[in-house]
């Protein structure tokens, strides 16, 4: 056994309270090098009194190319928690692993051996308030993302722009307006409820000159293109009556260059009350200028002149944005914020933001836009979740990538599950497309069966799944701005067939949400080219097969149960990109 491959860290995703009365411990070891792992634990001061250690055998929970990950759940753990790992390798040699080193033993440790060792891992005191906690409702939610200008035009909002014709397959350019609004969303809440949607994520709705509204002018005003504050209040109220939560998009990394605050800086320079609210390297700032190879006269989002970057470490700027944060919670009872370009804002601001939100609404949900692994933001004091683009990449690789790379994508899936605490993974915001990406239908080469299989796999993963508006009718669209076409409401027969599929998929998720989120997942590739997924929790089990090839295949194993959900499955055979899900009882 290679000692250098061992890893454990207290107060991390390797040792955390999953619930107030349940502690999770994990240990990473070299792949295929260990026969068994046990954890020995006790209350720190009881060990000094000679009390025996408890022990539990750990479960091989996850694997990737290089490592095996063992996990155990300890019910009602002592508050002052000391523990050791006892590892048996494949040759039968036993080792004691503590916070200092790995020691060979002649056999299983005696209680005297454990008490004599003073270097156990320690969790000095288990304060539930110190640990990651996400609102329970967020773990049960199926999300629906809306780009407001393109979802539904109510016909009740005065037009400020020339509006494009609302036509199926219309191809928008970056500056096009279509006239979707908040009243239009309200008109379609029954439609969303019928689909099974329990959460709405709205792209920005605050005052701005663009159709996307990511260049905010006034954070305290609903953009007139979309309606009024009263319209938002009605939307949230009506959604809540239907059991649907609502989260809004906050753009606190940058402001729109036409905002009065920034215009004051342009006009007054250092005499402006807002000069210190931004990253200004040299005046004037009437337009973006390059000072050298790396420096501009003012900082922006992605070198976009129209989006000057907030200095969120500046006390007055921070207070202003935190007032915005609380204003919309107090005024409209929103349920969460999605945070744009969240990884480019200082952690101190997000900690203050987290406290400001939860002070008003303890079950508030905070999700950041971070496209990479995100442990620093998911420790329990900043975000509850991020938009899970790493999972999106893995699913795309499995279903749309080269067959020869699929085992590598499964390795990455296992590694991703071990990146976060289980409680954190359950609250992740999982998606396959958005306003920033090519639409899923296009990613799948407009192959409907492949699209449906990808969605089914997403809905069987830990975390809260989200569909982008129009996915339920297999809307086409390339990269931005083509992924933002107007939603057609003159549904065709094929649209209704896809809607029925999405309804059934969402129903499956609602029926088995606890099993999917809390169960033990295991994926494997079969010799015939299918992907096998097993999810176990106690007596319950889900078993799914996905045909990853563009040809029919017969399953190598047969379930004794009837399918609870399938597409392209009959009598043990899956059609091209077909899949089947069985619910079973463990023997």
Buried (B, 14 or more C-beta within 10 A) or exposed (E): BEEEBBEBEBBEBBBBBBEEEBBBBBBBBBBEBBEBBBBBBBBBEBBEEEEEBBBBEBEBBBBBEEBBBBBBBBEEBBEBBBBBBBBBBEEEBBBBBBEEEBBEBEEEBEBEBBBEBEEBBBBEEBEEEBBBBBBEBBBBBBBBBBBBBBBBBBEEBEEEBEBBEBEBEBEBEEEBBBBBBBBBBBBBBEEBBEBBBBBBBBBBBBBBBBBBBBBBBBBEBBBEBBBBBEBBBBBBEBBEEEEBBBBBBBBBBBBBBBBEBBBBBBEEEEEBEBBBBBBBEEEEBEEBBEEEEEEBBBBBBEEBBBBBBBBBEBEEBBEBBBEBBBEBBEEBBBBBBBBBBBBBBEEEBBEBBBEBBBEEBEBBBBBBBBBEEBEEBBBBEBBBBBBBBBBBBBBBBBBBBEEEEBEBBBBBBBBBBBBBBBBBBBBBBBBBBBBBBBBBBBBBEEBBBBBBBBBBBBBBBBBBBBBBBBBBBBBBBBEBBBBBBBBBBEBEEEBEEBBEBBBBBBBBBEEBBEBBBBBBBBBEBBEBBBBBBBBBBEEBBBBBBBBBBEEEBEBEEEBEEEBBBBBBBEEBBBBBBBBBBBBBEEE
